[in-house]
Amino acid sequence: MKKIFYLILTLASFEISAQASAEEYLNSAISKFYLNDMKGAIVDYTKAIKIDPNYVEAYRKRGLAKETLKDFSGAIVDYTKAIEIDPNYAPAYRDRGLAKGKLKDHMGVVEDYTRAIEIDPNYASAFFNRGVSKFYLGDLIGACKDARKAQALGDDASILIKKVCN
């Protein structure tokens, strides 16, 4: 009788977990991410995406987990998928820009941050990061202009300003 009771409990818990919502998997993944369990987080983000293939935030956050594991190309794929679903989602452009920067794709960084700025003209960190990539591309005037705009929007761009605006 005890075995049947445990079997029923096990089946009931399996049924509950099988019916977990995409948001529940997302929340579980976020917890794992903050506990530095990136592989576990990726598994849960993937489950959330399987339930809801248009879950922009799950793609973006899975990209962040992949980026933490230094899988920059995999992260870019996830950020791009988030952008295909919602082309006006500025954080995905920012995150994809960061991943492209890790791969030294500074032209790609400038493109992504330019789009993020078009969506949100007050995106201070987008101006700063675009300025850094413009610096690496040799566009010192553009880098200085972006650094000053980032500073005006509240980002501490003093390091970049000292480097390129003198």
C-alpha positions as CSV (number, residue, x, y, z in Angstrom):
1,M,0.0,0.0,0.0
2,K,2.9,2.4,0.8
3,K,4.4,1.8,-2.6
4,I,1.2,2.6,-4.4
5,F,0.9,5.8,-2.3
6,Y,4.4,6.9,-3.3
7,L,3.8,6.0,-6.9
8,I,0.7,8.1,-6.9
9,L,2.6,11.0,-5.3
10,T,5.4,10.7,-7.9
11,L,3.0,10.6,-10.8
12,A,1.1,13.6,-9.4
13,S,4.3,15.6,-9.0
14,F,5.3,14.6,-12.5
15,E,2.0,15.8,-13.9
16,I,2.3,19.2,-12.1
17,S,5.9,19.7,-13.4
18,A,4.8,18.6,-16.9
19,Q,2.2,21.3,-16.8
20,A,4.6,24.1,-15.6
21,S,4.1,27.3,-17.5
22,A,6.7,29.0,-19.6
23,E,6.9,31.7,-16.9
24,E,7.6,29.1,-14.2
25,Y,10.5,27.7,-16.2
26,L,11.7,31.3,-16.8
27,N,11.7,32.0,-13.1
28,S,13.4,28.7,-12.3
29,A,16.0,29.5,-14.9
30,I,16.6,33.0,-13.4
31,S,17.2,31.4,-10.0
32,K,19.7,29.0,-11.5
33,F,21.4,31.8,-13.4
34,Y,21.9,33.8,-10.1
35,L,23.2,30.6,-8.4
36,N,25.7,30.4,-11.3
37,D,24.2,27.2,-12.7
38,M,24.3,28.4,-16.3
39,K,23.8,24.9,-17.8
40,G,20.7,24.3,-15.6
41,A,19.4,27.8,-16.5
42,I,19.8,27.1,-20.2
43,V,17.8,23.9,-19.8
44,D,15.0,25.8,-18.1
45,Y,15.0,28.7,-20.6
46,T,14.8,26.1,-23.4
47,K,11.8,24.5,-21.7
48,A,10.1,27.9,-21.5
49,I,10.8,28.4,-25.2
50,K,9.5,25.0,-26.0
51,I,6.2,25.9,-24.3
52,D,6.1,29.4,-25.8
53,P,8.3,29.7,-28.9
54,N,7.7,33.5,-29.0
55,Y,8.9,34.1,-25.4
56,V,11.3,37.0,-26.2
57,E,12.7,37.3,-22.7
58,A,13.5,33.6,-22.5
59,Y,15.6,33.8,-25.7
60,R,17.3,36.9,-24.4
61,K,18.1,35.5,-21.0
62,R,19.2,32.2,-22.5
63,G,21.6,34.2,-24.6
64,L,22.9,35.9,-21.4
65,A,23.6,32.4,-19.9
66,K,25.3,31.3,-23.0
67,E,27.4,34.5,-23.1
68,T,28.4,33.8,-19.4
69,L,29.7,30.4,-20.6
70,K,31.6,32.3,-23.4
71,D,29.4,30.8,-26.1
72,F,29.2,34.2,-27.8
73,S,28.0,32.8,-31.2
74,G,25.2,30.8,-29.4
75,A,24.2,33.9,-27.5
76,I,24.0,35.9,-30.7
77,V,21.7,33.3,-32.2
78,D,19.4,33.7,-29.2
79,Y,19.5,37.5,-29.2
80,T,18.8,37.4,-33.0
81,K,15.8,35.2,-32.4
82,A,14.4,37.6,-29.8
83,I,14.9,40.4,-32.3
84,E,13.1,38.4,-35.1
85,I,10.1,38.1,-32.6
86,D,10.2,41.7,-31.4
87,P,12.3,44.0,-33.7
88,N,11.7,46.9,-31.2
89,Y,13.2,45.2,-28.2
90,A,16.2,47.4,-27.4
91,P,17.7,45.2,-24.7
92,A,18.2,42.4,-27.2
93,Y,20.1,44.7,-29.5
94,R,22.3,45.8,-26.5
95,D,23.0,42.3,-25.5
96,R,23.8,41.2,-29.0
97,G,26.1,44.2,-29.4
98,L,28.0,43.1,-26.3
99,A,28.4,39.6,-27.6
100,K,29.6,40.9,-31.0
101,G,32.1,43.1,-29.1
102,K,33.5,40.0,-27.4
103,L,34.1,38.6,-30.9
104,K,35.7,41.9,-32.0
105,D,32.9,42.5,-34.5
106,H,32.9,46.3,-34.0
107,M,30.9,47.1,-37.1
108,G,28.2,44.8,-35.9
109,V,28.3,46.4,-32.4
110,V,27.8,49.9,-34.0
111,E,24.9,48.6,-36.0
112,D,23.2,47.0,-33.0
113,Y,23.7,50.0,-30.7
114,T,22.5,52.3,-33.4
115,R,19.3,50.3,-33.7
116,A,18.9,50.3,-29.8
117,I,19.3,54.1,-29.8
118,E,16.7,54.4,-32.6
119,I,14.3,52.5,-30.4
120,D,15.3,54.3,-27.2
121,P,17.1,57.7,-27.8
122,N,17.9,57.9,-24.0
123,Y,19.7,54.6,-23.8
124,A,22.9,55.9,-22.2
125,S,24.9,52.7,-22.1
126,A,24.1,52.1,-25.8
127,F,25.8,55.5,-26.6
128,F,28.7,54.6,-24.5
129,N,29.2,51.1,-25.9
130,R,28.7,52.3,-29.5
131,G,31.4,55.0,-28.7
132,V,33.8,52.3,-27.6
133,S,33.4,50.4,-30.8
134,K,33.7,53.6,-32.9
135,F,37.0,54.1,-31.0
136,Y,38.2,50.7,-32.1
137,L,37.2,51.4,-35.6
138,G,39.2,54.6,-35.6
139,D,36.2,57.0,-35.6
140,L,37.4,59.2,-32.8
141,I,35.0,62.0,-33.6
142,G,32.0,59.6,-33.5
143,A,33.4,58.0,-30.4
144,C,33.7,61.4,-28.6
145,K,30.2,62.4,-29.7
146,D,28.7,59.2,-28.3
147,A,30.7,59.4,-25.1
148,R,29.5,63.0,-24.5
149,K,25.9,61.9,-25.2
150,A,26.2,59.0,-22.8
151,Q,27.6,61.3,-20.1
152,A,24.7,63.7,-20.7
153,L,22.3,60.9,-20.2
154,G,23.9,59.9,-16.9
155,D,26.4,57.2,-17.9
156,D,29.9,57.7,-16.5
157,A,31.7,58.0,-19.8
158,S,34.7,59.9,-18.3
159,I,37.3,57.2,-19.3
160,L,36.2,57.3,-22.9
161,I,35.9,61.1,-23.0
162,K,39.5,61.4,-21.6
163,K,40.8,58.9,-24.2
164,V,39.1,60.3,-27.3
165,C,37.9,63.8,-26.8
166,N,41.1,65.7,-26.0
